[in-house]
Amino acid sequence: MNNTPEIKDGDQCKVIGGTHKGKSGTATDLNLSKTGHLTITVVQKDGVRFKTLAKNVVVVKII
C-alpha cells in the first residue's frame, strides 16, 4: 500500500527522506529492484546524479 503519486520518467521531484533529503531534480532511470522496491536516479540541475528509493520522493508540480 503506497500513497505516493505515481512518478514517471522526467518528473520534477524533491527528496523528503533518506540520505539525500532536501535535494531535488529530475527523475530518470526508474527500476524495480529484486526486492520489489522502486528505485530512481535523480539528476540535479548541476548534473550531479544520485539513486534513491521512490518512496523517499514527492513529485513537484511546476506551475
Secondary structure as UniProt FT lines:
FT   TURN            9..10
FT   STRAND          12..15
FT   TURN            19..22
FT   STRAND          24..32
FT   TURN            34..35
FT   STRAND          38..43
FT   TURN            45..46
FT   STRAND          49..53
FT   HELIX           54..56
FT   STRAND          57..59
//
